[in-house]
Amino acid sequence: MISTKVTIAGVELKNPVMTASGTFGSGMEYAELVDLNRLGAVVTKGVANVPWPGNPVPRVAETASGMLNAIGLQNPGIEVFRRRDLPFLAGFDTKVVVNVCGKSKEDYCQVVEALGDEPVDLLEINISCPNVKEGGIAFGQNPKAVEEITRAVKAVAKQPVIMKLSPNVTDITETARAAQAGGADAISLINTLTGMKIDVHKRMFALSNRTGGLSGPAIRPVAVRMVYQAAQAVSIPIIGMGGIETAEDALEFILAGATAVSVGTANFYNPSATVQIAEGIETYMERYGIADIRELIGAVKDQPGREVSYL
C-alpha cells in the first residue's frame, strides 16, 4: 500500500497535485471534465478586495513550448467569490487554496480578513502584483517588501499562508528567506517569467500590455532550478510549479525539494492533466517500490564520480 499524502502547514492533502492559480478558475469550468475529488487541492484564480477589469485584449499569445499572458488578474472581487465560488468548492472532497492579489498591503489584508471564517484551508499570496505605493514595482522583487507583506498578512490571517514568489529576481533564495523571516508557513514558486512577443508582419506587440507572463514547458528547467535553490535556503514547505505536463515533470520538482506541485498551462490543452499526473505518480511509486511519497521530497542525488559545482 502506497501513501501519496503530504502535509503543508498542518493541512493534509491526499496527494501532492494542485492546480495553479489563474489556469483553473475555481474549478467550475473544469468540473464536468475533471473529478475535483481526485486532486490534492484546488487553487483558485486570484481574488482581490474589489473587482479588477484586467488588461485590454489581445492578452494571450502562443510561444514555442509555452504561452504569454497579460490577463491582469481580472476577477470579480471578494464578495462575488464568497457568494459564488466557495459554496461550489465546499461540495468536493479536496482542499481549497485561495490565491489573493492586491495593489497595496491594505488590499491583501482586507481579502485575508474577509476569508478568515470561510471554508478555506490555505491562502496563497500573489506578490507578483504591482505595489502602487512604490511606483508599481512588484512586491516580490524586493526582499524587504516580501518580508513586510508576509508579516502583515500573517498578523491577520486565520489560515496558513503560502507566499507565491516571482522568478523575476536576481537571487530567488533572498526572497525565499525573506518570506520565511516574515512568518510564511510555505512558499510556492515559480510565478511566470516576464516575456515579450512581436508580430513581425504587423510590426506590433503581440500583447496590448507589451509584456506578459511566460508559462509552459519552456520555463520548467528554470523553475526546477529555483525550487532546488529555495529548498536549500529555507525550512518551510515548497510548492513547485512551472511547465508541469506529466508525472515525470512533477517528480522532478518533488526530487528537487517540493512537497507539492501545481499544474497550470497544461490545463488549457489537457483538462485531465492533473488527474493523470496524480495517477502517474502512483504508478512511479509502485514501479520503484516507494511506500511513502515523502521519501522522494528532496531526494535528488549528484552524478557519481564527478566533482560537483553547487549552484
Solvent accessible surface area in square Angstrom, and as a share of the most:
residue,aa,sasa,rsa
1,M,232,1.04
2,I,43,0.22
3,S,39,0.25
4,T,16,0.10
5,K,104,0.44
6,V,2,0.01
7,T,67,0.39
8,I,0,0.00
9,A,38,0.30
10,G,70,0.68
11,V,22,0.13
12,E,88,0.39
13,L,1,0.00
14,K,70,0.30
15,N,13,0.07
16,P,1,0.00
17,V,0,0.00
18,M,2,0.01
19,T,0,0.00
20,A,9,0.07
21,S,21,0.13
22,G,39,0.37
23,T,20,0.12
24,F,0,0.00
25,G,16,0.16
26,S,6,0.04
27,G,0,0.00
28,M,68,0.30
29,E,120,0.54
30,Y,24,0.09
31,A,34,0.26
32,E,173,0.78
33,L,116,0.58
34,V,5,0.03
35,D,65,0.34
36,L,0,0.00
37,N,58,0.30
38,R,104,0.38
39,L,0,0.00
40,G,1,0.01
41,A,0,0.00
42,V,0,0.00
43,V,1,0.01
44,T,0,0.00
45,K,57,0.24
46,G,1,0.01
47,V,5,0.03
48,A,0,0.00
49,N,25,0.13
50,V,78,0.45
51,P,91,0.57
52,W,22,0.08
53,P,117,0.74
54,G,22,0.21
55,N,41,0.21
56,P,94,0.59
57,V,113,0.65
58,P,75,0.47
59,R,48,0.18
60,V,78,0.45
61,A,13,0.10
62,E,140,0.63
63,T,41,0.24
64,A,93,0.72
65,S,73,0.47
66,G,15,0.15
67,M,27,0.12
68,L,3,0.02
69,N,44,0.22
70,A,8,0.06
71,I,43,0.22
72,G,31,0.30
73,L,47,0.24
74,Q,72,0.32
75,N,9,0.05
76,P,54,0.34
77,G,2,0.02
78,I,7,0.03
79,E,100,0.45
80,V,38,0.22
81,F,7,0.03
82,R,83,0.30
83,R,168,0.61
84,R,118,0.43
85,D,6,0.03
86,L,4,0.02
87,P,80,0.51
88,F,55,0.23
89,L,1,0.01
90,A,68,0.53
91,G,66,0.64
92,F,56,0.23
93,D,101,0.52
94,T,16,0.09
95,K,66,0.28
96,V,8,0.04
97,V,1,0.00
98,V,0,0.00
99,N,1,0.01
100,V,0,0.00
101,C,0,0.00
102,G,0,0.00
103,K,78,0.33
104,S,9,0.06
105,K,86,0.36
106,E,96,0.43
107,D,26,0.14
108,Y,0,0.00
109,C,19,0.12
110,Q,97,0.43
111,V,0,0.00
112,V,0,0.00
113,E,104,0.47
114,A,26,0.20
115,L,0,0.00
116,G,11,0.11
117,D,125,0.65
118,E,44,0.20
119,P,81,0.51
120,V,11,0.07
121,D,42,0.22
122,L,1,0.00
123,L,0,0.00
124,E,5,0.02
125,I,0,0.00
126,N,11,0.06
127,I,0,0.00
128,S,36,0.24
129,C,1,0.01
130,P,59,0.37
131,N,14,0.07
132,V,84,0.48
133,K,137,0.58
134,E,110,0.49
135,G,75,0.72
136,G,38,0.36
137,I,105,0.53
138,A,17,0.13
139,F,9,0.04
140,G,1,0.01
141,Q,80,0.35
142,N,70,0.36
143,P,49,0.31
144,K,143,0.61
145,A,18,0.14
146,V,0,0.00
147,E,54,0.24
148,E,84,0.38
149,I,3,0.01
150,T,0,0.00
151,R,125,0.46
152,A,23,0.17
153,V,0,0.00
154,K,68,0.29
155,A,88,0.68
156,V,48,0.28
157,A,23,0.18
158,K,139,0.59
159,Q,18,0.08
160,P,30,0.19
161,V,0,0.00
162,I,1,0.00
163,M,0,0.00
164,K,12,0.05
165,L,1,0.00
166,S,2,0.01
167,P,4,0.03
168,N,50,0.26
169,V,32,0.19
170,T,146,0.85
171,D,55,0.28
172,I,2,0.01
173,T,18,0.10
174,E,91,0.41
175,T,2,0.01
176,A,0,0.00
177,R,126,0.46
178,A,9,0.07
179,A,0,0.00
180,Q,58,0.26
181,A,58,0.45
182,G,3,0.03
183,G,33,0.31
184,A,6,0.04
185,D,37,0.19
186,A,0,0.00
187,I,0,0.00
188,S,0,0.00
189,L,0,0.00
190,I,4,0.02
191,N,23,0.12
192,T,37,0.22
193,L,38,0.19
194,T,88,0.51
195,G,17,0.16
196,M,99,0.44
197,K,81,0.34
198,I,92,0.46
199,D,43,0.22
200,V,108,0.62
201,H,167,0.75
202,K,140,0.59
203,R,212,0.77
204,M,118,0.53
205,F,82,0.34
206,A,22,0.17
207,L,2,0.01
208,S,52,0.34
209,N,72,0.37
210,R,145,0.53
211,T,47,0.27
212,G,9,0.09
213,G,11,0.11
214,L,41,0.20
215,S,18,0.12
216,G,0,0.00
217,P,32,0.20
218,A,48,0.37
219,I,4,0.02
220,R,48,0.18
221,P,92,0.58
222,V,48,0.28
223,A,0,0.00
224,V,26,0.15
225,R,90,0.33
226,M,9,0.04
227,V,0,0.00
228,Y,56,0.21
229,Q,36,0.16
230,A,0,0.00
231,A,27,0.21
232,Q,118,0.52
233,A,19,0.15
234,V,16,0.09
235,S,103,0.67
236,I,32,0.16
237,P,36,0.23
238,I,4,0.02
239,I,1,0.01
240,G,0,0.00
241,M,10,0.04
242,G,9,0.09
243,G,12,0.11
244,I,3,0.02
245,E,59,0.27
246,T,68,0.39
247,A,16,0.13
248,E,134,0.60
249,D,13,0.07
250,A,0,0.00
251,L,6,0.03
252,E,82,0.37
253,F,0,0.00
254,I,1,0.00
255,L,46,0.23
256,A,7,0.05
257,G,12,0.11
258,A,0,0.00
259,T,16,0.09
260,A,0,0.00
261,V,0,0.00
262,S,2,0.02
263,V,0,0.00
264,G,12,0.11
265,T,17,0.10
266,A,4,0.03
267,N,0,0.00
268,F,106,0.44
269,Y,126,0.48
270,N,43,0.22
271,P,43,0.27
272,S,40,0.26
273,A,0,0.00
274,T,0,0.00
275,V,18,0.11
276,Q,94,0.42
277,I,1,0.01
278,A,9,0.07
279,E,75,0.34
280,G,21,0.20
281,I,1,0.00
282,E,72,0.32
283,T,85,0.49
284,Y,58,0.22
285,M,0,0.00
286,E,115,0.52
287,R,183,0.67
288,Y,118,0.45
289,G,65,0.62
290,I,29,0.15
291,A,57,0.44
292,D,27,0.14
293,I,1,0.00
294,R,152,0.55
295,E,99,0.44
296,L,11,0.06
297,I,53,0.27
298,G,41,0.40
299,A,40,0.31
300,V,79,0.45
301,K,179,0.76
302,D,81,0.42
303,Q,129,0.57
304,P,120,0.75
305,G,91,0.87
306,R,174,0.63
307,E,179,0.80
308,V,65,0.37
309,S,107,0.69
310,Y,151,0.58
311,L,139,0.69
